[in-house]
């Protein structure tokens, strides 16, 4: 785990979460387990944001762009079939 600079913070945790951390921490401390879970959650949230961004980007293609793409694909297919 990371041991560089750590900050002591105080957060309120629901009892179910505390029980889960206690039962899954293994030989490590509860703080290390919480940090591991938070890192995973941060990464999952990052991927969710990137996925939403990608969906927005690809959904923004206009019909004109799609028409151009289809024309290019058809021309490429005709070239392949001719050769």
N, C-alpha and C positions, 0 to 999 in steps of 0.2 A: 504494500500500500504506500501511499504518499506520506512522507514524514516531514516535509519541508516546514512551512509555517502553517500552524493551525490556530484557529481562533475559537475561543470558548464562547459559545452562544447559548442562549436559553430559549427553547421552543416548547410549546405545549403539544403533546402527542396524545392522540386518542388511545384508550386502553387496548383496543384490538390491534392497533399498529404496534404498540409496545410489546404485546404478547408475540406478535409475528416476528419482530426483530429479535426478541429474546430466544425464540425457538429456532431461528435460522442463522444465528450469528456464529455458531460453531466455536472454534477456539479463539476467535477474535473478539474485540470489545464491541459493545453495542454501538458506540460512536462510529467505529470503522464500518460496521454493517449498515448503519444509516447513511453514511457517506457513499458507500457502494450503491445502495438503492437509489439515492438521489442522483448520482452520476448516470445510472441507467435511465432514470426517468427524464433527466435532462436530454440525453441522447435520443430517447424515443420522441420527446416533444420536438426536438430539432428536426428529426426525420418527418414528423407529421407536418411541420411547417414547410419543409422542402417539398413534400408531396403535394400539399395544397398550392404552393407556388407553381409547381410544374403543371398541375391541372389547369390553373388559371392561364398560364402561358400558352399551353397547347390548345385550350378552348378558345383562345382569342384569334385563332386563324380565321380569316375572313373567307367567304365563299369564293371571292376572286382568287385568293391564294390557292385554295383547293382546286379551282378550275385550272390554274396554271400548273399545279403539281400533276393533276390527272393528264393534262396534255403532254407534259414531259414524259410521264410514265408510258403513255400510249406510243409516243414517238420512239422511246427506247425499246419497247416491245417490238415495234415494226422493224427497227434496225436489227434486233436479235433474230427475228424470224427471217429477214432477208438474207442474213449471213448464214 
